[in-house]
Amino acid sequence: MKKLGIVLVVVAVVLAGAAYWTYHSLDLIVRVAIEHYAPEVTGVPVKVGSVDISPSNGRGIVKNLEIGNAPGFTAPRAALVGQILVSLDPPTLKEPIVHIRELAVESPVITYERADRGGTNLEAIRKNIRRYIDANAASAESSSQPEAPAKGGKRRFIVDRLVLHGASVVMTSPQLHGQGIRFAIPDIELADLGKREGGLTASEIGNVVAAELEARIAQKVLTNMDLLRKGGVGGALDALKGLLR
């Protein structure tokens, strides 16, 4: 019994140490989640410059987030975000559903590239996200075991407010050889993501944001696609400039 008591004490100490490390290592946890799981979901490389989140109040900042471009496209990246302001509820990090009060994506620069064969880089990335969601849903349905709540994108989230502020789009195509036209899109604000569903996975939230982003860009792009495809460099630039009129 004495040995059992010692073992239990050791286990308790280890668990307490793990809980302390988790609580005080939000920066590392978020960075690993971004750089390890985000590429799995999006199908493209994802890098982050730095993460600084306070374990006491859950407020912080993610800097220099870079999302790579989909295979088959020539632009070096799909998006570059200078900073993302984060506000979350720290105690919920140990729960199956994490409560995020706000995500504010500041001044992202998004590349919208149309391929010669048709389709865009953003469409390709969104298809990757959709494929990931469907594969996980099928896996969950075929398994008799309950889905683990805490591994990577499997944990669920409720986001009170998500804002993309000051976003700009660089529209390009292979014919432009690195040239492009930059234009602004209206701010995007989404509220209560996952509230009705009892939480959404990170991939599901990413799919919602990607769909909204595509819709905003498409409002300016659709009427110029024929010129962009057929007009060569000059015609493509004319088509791109038409977005600004």
C-alpha positions, -999 to 999 in steps of 0.1 A, spaced: 0 0 0 29 23 8 44 17 -26 10 23 -42 7 56 -23 42 67 -36 33 59 -72 1 79 -69 19 108 -55 45 106 -83 17 105 -109 -1 134 -93 32 155 -94 37 146 -131 1 155 -140 4 188 -120 37 196 -138 21 188 -172 -9 211 -164 15 239 -153 36 234 -185 4 235 -207 -9 266 -189 23 285 -192 33 274 -228 4 288 -248 29 303 -273 45 270 -281 12 251 -283 -3 276 -307 28 278 -328 30 240 -331 -7 238 -339 -3 264 -367 28 250 -383 20 213 -379 -17 209 -383 -26 239 -406 -6 224 -435 -24 191 -430 -57 209 -433 -49 233 -461 -25 212 -481 1 240 -483 30 251 -461 22 274 -432 48 294 -412 45 318 -384 71 344 -372 62 346 -335 34 339 -311 29 358 -278 -2 349 -257 -6 357 -220 -16 326 -200 -33 349 -175 -58 368 -196 -56 349 -230 -47 380 -250 -19 380 -274 -6 384 -309 5 361 -338 30 378 -361 41 372 -397 18 343 -407 26 331 -442 4 306 -461 20 290 -490 5 286 -525 -12 256 -538 7 232 -561 6 242 -598 5 279 -591 34 303 -596 30 330 -569 53 324 -539 24 325 -514 -14 326 -511 -15 350 -481 7 370 -458 -6 383 -425 14 409 -405 -5 402 -373 -35 385 -358 -48 398 -325 -61 370 -302 -84 370 -272 -93 336 -257 -106 322 -225 -76 304 -209 -95 279 -187 -114 265 -217 -80 253 -233 -84 222 -211 -120 217 -223 -133 199 -254 -147 233 -266 -123 263 -266 -139 297 -262 -122 324 -284 -135 359 -277 -120 375 -307 -97 369 -337 -87 401 -355 -67 395 -387 -50 428 -395 -42 439 -431 -37 405 -448 -23 405 -483 -40 377 -503 -28 364 -537 -56 355 -561 -40 336 -590 -59 322 -619 -43 292 -636 -41 286 -674 -61 254 -670 -88 272 -650 -95 275 -613 -77 296 -587 -52 290 -560 -79 299 -533 -103 274 -548 -76 248 -546 -68 255 -510 -105 255 -501 -110 221 -518 -81 208 -497 -99 220 -465 -132 205 -477 -115 172 -484 -99 172 -449 -133 179 -433 -150 151 -453 -123 126 -446 -125 132 -409 -163 131 -409 -162 97 -427 -136 84 -403 -157 95 -373 -188 78 -387 -170 45 -394 -155 43 -360 -174 30 -329 -151 50 -307 -159 86 -297 -137 111 -314 -108 123 -294 -115 160 -285 -80 173 -281 -58 163 -310 -50 190 -335 -80 202 -355 -103 177 -337 -108 201 -307 -138 223 -312 -141 261 -309 -166 288 -305 -155 322 -318 -175 352 -306 -161 376 -332 -137 371 -362 -126 401 -382 -105 405 -414 -96 442 -414 -79 461 -442 -74 431 -465 -59 436 -499 -58 412 -529 -30 409 -555 -47 395 -586 -24 377 -610 -20 350 -636 9 330 -651 9 354 -682 18 383 -659 51 369 -649 50 382 -614 30 414 -623 -4 420 -608 -29 445 -596 -36 452 -559 -70 462 -547 -88 463 -514 -119 443 -503 -144 453 -477 -138 442 -441 -152 408 -432 -168 403 -398 -183 370 -386 -200 365 -353 -208 335 -331 -189 309 -352 -197 275 -338 -222 287 -312 -253 271 -329 -234 238 -336 -219 234 -302 -185 242 -315 -167 239 -349 -133 223 -356 -105 246 -368 -108 232 -403 -146 240 -404 -140 275 -392 -112 278 -419 -137 267 -445 -163 293 -435 -137 321 -436 -123 309 -470 -158 308 -485 -166 343 -473 -132 355 -486 -137 339 -520 -172 355 -523 -159 390 -516 -131 387 -541 -154 371 -567 -176 402 -566 -148 422 -583 -132 394 -603 -159 375 -622 -166 401 -649 -129 403 -658 -120 367 -662 -124 364 -700 -99 392 -706 -76 378 -680 -75 345 -698 -74 356 -734 -57 390 -735 -21 382 -728 -1 404 -705 -16 437 -718 -51 424 -718 -47 408 -684 -34 440 -669 -64 459 -685 -87 433 -670 -71 437 -636 -72 475 -638 -109 472 -645 -114 459 -610 -105 493 -597 -130 513 -617 
